[in-house]
Amino acid sequence: MFEVSSQIAIPESEIELHAMRSQGAGGQHVNKVSTAIHLRFDVAASSLPPFCKEALLKLRDQRISEEGVITIKAQQHRSQERNREDALERLSLLIQSVAIPKKKRRPTKPTKGSQNRRIEGKKRLGRLKQLRGTLE
């Protein structure tokens, strides 16, 4: 089981990990060793709680396809194991970001005192600018 948080755990059978060659510069090492990790996770077919699934599918993230498959490519490190950990950590952070419910916004009103201070400040600046006028 891959633990995302204390309440959310994902069976490792739902996460597909494929090793592939890394892209970019790196000399001979990068051309002969499969160190990059390509992670795929199908949100719709997963055992995540329903509220988590909905929130993930609503996210406008380029890593989530229209079919609801999260694709993460990790190739930053030289070793396959560190890239695997990096990919799983990024998946965990993505799921954790939607697992915490957002607080409802309560509209607020400025107090009467703050409104008066704002108007007084505007009047003061207006009087100051009036004194800058040309002399006759």
C-alpha atoms as a printed R data frame, in Angstrom:
    type eleno elety resid chain resno       x      y       z
1   ATOM     1    CA   MET     A     1   0.000  0.000   0.000
2   ATOM     2    CA   PHE     A     2   1.192  3.492  -0.897
3   ATOM     3    CA   GLU     A     3   0.209  5.868   1.913
4   ATOM     4    CA   VAL     A     4  -0.716  9.358   0.752
5   ATOM     5    CA   SER     A     5  -1.904 10.530   4.158
6   ATOM     6    CA   SER     A     6  -3.122  8.952   7.391
7   ATOM     7    CA   GLN     A     7  -6.625  8.479   5.890
8   ATOM     8    CA   ILE     A     8  -5.757  7.799   2.233
9   ATOM     9    CA   ALA     A     9  -3.826  4.778   0.985
10  ATOM    10    CA   ILE     A    10  -3.574  3.470  -2.573
11  ATOM    11    CA   PRO     A    11  -2.865 -0.176  -3.438
12  ATOM    12    CA   GLU     A    12   0.363 -0.385  -5.413
13  ATOM    13    CA   SER     A    13  -1.437 -2.442  -8.079
14  ATOM    14    CA   GLU     A    14  -3.322  0.733  -9.135
15  ATOM    15    CA   ILE     A    15  -0.091  2.620  -9.859
16  ATOM    16    CA   GLU     A    16   1.745  1.741 -13.080
17  ATOM    17    CA   LEU     A    17   5.484  2.453 -13.079
18  ATOM    18    CA   HIS     A    18   7.565  2.040 -16.256
19  ATOM    19    CA   ALA     A    19  11.303  2.615 -16.552
20  ATOM    20    CA   MET     A    20  12.578  4.305 -19.685
21  ATOM    21    CA   ARG     A    21  15.633  6.168 -20.901
22  ATOM    22    CA   SER     A    22  15.957  9.764 -19.745
23  ATOM    23    CA   GLN     A    23  15.960 12.612 -22.228
24  ATOM    24    CA   GLY     A    24  18.488 15.373 -22.580
25  ATOM    25    CA   ALA     A    25  22.195 15.659 -22.004
26  ATOM    26    CA   GLY     A    26  24.060 13.142 -19.904
27  ATOM    27    CA   GLY     A    27  26.614 11.418 -22.081
28  ATOM    28    CA   GLN     A    28  26.960  7.661 -22.354
29  ATOM    29    CA   HIS     A    29  25.156  6.953 -19.091
30  ATOM    30    CA   VAL     A    30  21.865  8.411 -20.278
31  ATOM    31    CA   ASN     A    31  22.000  6.450 -23.534
32  ATOM    32    CA   LYS     A    32  22.366  3.002 -22.010
33  ATOM    33    CA   VAL     A    33  20.503  3.057 -18.668
34  ATOM    34    CA   SER     A    34  16.736  3.274 -18.158
35  ATOM    35    CA   THR     A    35  16.561  5.661 -15.219
36  ATOM    36    CA   ALA     A    36  13.484  7.770 -16.004
37  ATOM    37    CA   ILE     A    37  10.188  6.693 -14.475
38  ATOM    38    CA   HIS     A    38   6.829  7.094 -16.192
39  ATOM    39    CA   LEU     A    39   3.996  6.867 -13.636
40  ATOM    40    CA   ARG     A    40   0.341  6.367 -14.639
41  ATOM    41    CA   PHE     A    41  -2.562  6.441 -12.210
42  ATOM    42    CA   ASP     A    42  -6.196  6.056 -13.310
43  ATOM    43    CA   VAL     A    43  -8.244  8.256 -10.967
44  ATOM    44    CA   ALA     A    44 -11.663  6.984 -12.066
45  ATOM    45    CA   ALA     A    45 -10.756  3.314 -11.534
46  ATOM    46    CA   SER     A    46  -8.899  3.918  -8.269
47  ATOM    47    CA   SER     A    47  -9.918  3.195  -4.699
48  ATOM    48    CA   LEU     A    48  -9.651  6.853  -3.656
49  ATOM    49    CA   PRO     A    49 -12.549  8.340  -1.664
50  ATOM    50    CA   PRO     A    50 -15.264  9.824  -3.927
51  ATOM    51    CA   PHE     A    51 -14.634 13.428  -2.840
52  ATOM    52    CA   CYS     A    52 -10.954 13.026  -3.748
53  ATOM    53    CA   LYS     A    53 -11.774 11.587  -7.166
54  ATOM    54    CA   GLU     A    54 -14.165 14.443  -7.965
55  ATOM    55    CA   ALA     A    55 -11.680 17.092  -6.880
56  ATOM    56    CA   LEU     A    56  -8.850 15.512  -8.899
57  ATOM    57    CA   LEU     A    57 -10.974 15.237 -12.020
58  ATOM    58    CA   LYS     A    58 -12.056 18.889 -11.667
59  ATOM    59    CA   LEU     A    59  -8.439 20.078 -11.440
60  ATOM    60    CA   ARG     A    60  -7.141 21.883 -14.490
61  ATOM    61    CA   ASP     A    61  -3.710 20.280 -14.432
62  ATOM    62    CA   GLN     A    62  -1.761 19.281 -17.539
63  ATOM    63    CA   ARG     A    63  -0.743 16.011 -15.862
64  ATOM    64    CA   ILE     A    64  -4.379 14.821 -15.777
65  ATOM    65    CA   SER     A    65  -5.845 13.686 -19.105
66  ATOM    66    CA   GLU     A    66  -9.482 14.028 -20.140
67  ATOM    67    CA   GLU     A    67  -9.982 10.326 -19.343
68  ATOM    68    CA   GLY     A    68  -8.842 10.966 -15.770
69  ATOM    69    CA   VAL     A    69  -5.392  9.401 -15.971
70  ATOM    70    CA   ILE     A    70  -2.571 11.120 -14.083
71  ATOM    71    CA   THR     A    71   0.758 10.882 -15.921
72  ATOM    72    CA   ILE     A    72   3.968 11.889 -14.172
73  ATOM    73    CA   LYS     A    73   7.422 11.609 -15.718
74  ATOM    74    CA   ALA     A    74  10.372 11.725 -13.331
75  ATOM    75    CA   GLN     A    75  13.867 11.966 -14.834
76  ATOM    76    CA   GLN     A    76  15.609 14.503 -12.648
77  ATOM    77    CA   HIS     A    77  17.883 12.091 -10.777
78  ATOM    78    CA   ARG     A    78  20.553  9.711 -12.020
79  ATOM    79    CA   SER     A    79  19.191  6.626 -10.276
80  ATOM    80    CA   GLN     A    80  15.977  4.844 -11.109
81  ATOM    81    CA   GLU     A    81  15.085  4.442  -7.421
82  ATOM    82    CA   ARG     A    82  15.319  8.169  -6.693
83  ATOM    83    CA   ASN     A    83  13.207  8.929  -9.785
84  ATOM    84    CA   ARG     A    84  10.627  6.381  -8.578
85  ATOM    85    CA   GLU     A    85  10.497  8.076  -5.159
86  ATOM    86    CA   ASP     A    86  10.221 11.488  -6.837
87  ATOM    87    CA   ALA     A    87   7.309 10.362  -9.036
88  ATOM    88    CA   LEU     A    88   5.448  8.818  -6.084
89  ATOM    89    CA   GLU     A    89   6.068 11.938  -3.980
90  ATOM    90    CA   ARG     A    90   4.662 14.168  -6.744
91  ATOM    91    CA   LEU     A    91   1.587 11.927  -7.004
92  ATOM    92    CA   SER     A    92   1.183 12.110  -3.236
93  ATOM    93    CA   LEU     A    93   1.426 15.921  -3.231
94  ATOM    94    CA   LEU     A    94  -1.155 16.165  -6.021
95  ATOM    95    CA   ILE     A    95  -3.633 13.976  -4.119
96  ATOM    96    CA   GLN     A    96  -2.949 15.770  -0.823
97  ATOM    97    CA   SER     A    97  -3.630 19.133  -2.452
98  ATOM    98    CA   VAL     A    98  -7.243 18.122  -3.123
99  ATOM    99    CA   ALA     A    99  -7.730 16.034   0.024
100 ATOM   100    CA   ILE     A   100  -7.754 19.128   2.253
101 ATOM   101    CA   PRO     A   101 -11.150 20.800   1.854
102 ATOM   102    CA   LYS     A   102 -11.032 24.469   0.947
103 ATOM   103    CA   LYS     A   103 -12.526 26.918   3.424
104 ATOM   104    CA   LYS     A   104 -15.708 28.654   2.328
105 ATOM   105    CA   ARG     A   105 -15.151 32.333   1.676
106 ATOM   106    CA   ARG     A   106 -17.245 34.560   3.880
107 ATOM   107    CA   PRO     A   107 -17.795 37.967   2.352
108 ATOM   108    CA   THR     A   108 -16.752 40.778   4.698
109 ATOM   109    CA   LYS     A   109 -17.716 44.430   4.910
110 ATOM   110    CA   PRO     A   110 -15.363 47.271   5.701
111 ATOM   111    CA   THR     A   111 -16.084 48.865   9.074
112 ATOM   112    CA   LYS     A   112 -17.572 52.345   9.264
113 ATOM   113    CA   GLY     A   113 -14.342 53.671  10.792
114 ATOM   114    CA   SER     A   114 -12.204 52.276   7.956
115 ATOM   115    CA   GLN     A   115 -14.584 53.783   5.378
116 ATOM   116    CA   ASN     A   116 -14.333 57.201   7.098
117 ATOM   117    CA   ARG     A   117 -10.519 57.003   7.258
118 ATOM   118    CA   ARG     A   118 -10.391 56.168   3.554
119 ATOM   119    CA   ILE     A   119 -12.634 59.104   2.613
120 ATOM   120    CA   GLU     A   120 -10.677 61.495   4.866
121 ATOM   121    CA   GLY     A   121  -7.417 60.401   3.237
122 ATOM   122    CA   LYS     A   122  -8.882 60.994  -0.212
123 ATOM   123    CA   LYS     A   123 -10.101 64.452   0.824
124 ATOM   124    CA   ARG     A   124  -6.679 65.316   2.274
125 ATOM   125    CA   LEU     A   125  -4.921 64.348  -0.956
126 ATOM   126    CA   GLY     A   126  -7.491 66.279  -2.985
127 ATOM   127    CA   ARG     A   127  -6.837 69.444  -0.945
128 ATOM   128    CA   LEU     A   128  -3.082 68.945  -1.322
129 ATOM   129    CA   LYS     A   129  -3.394 68.640  -5.097
130 ATOM   130    CA   GLN     A   130  -5.612 71.726  -5.204
131 ATOM   131    CA   LEU     A   131  -2.796 73.741  -3.639
132 ATOM   132    CA   ARG     A   132  -0.487 72.696  -6.500
133 ATOM   133    CA   GLY     A   133  -2.526 74.755  -8.975
134 ATOM   134    CA   THR     A   134  -0.976 77.505 -11.079
135 ATOM   135    CA   LEU     A   135  -0.665 81.003  -9.647
136 ATOM   136    CA   GLU     A   136  -2.593 83.809 -11.295
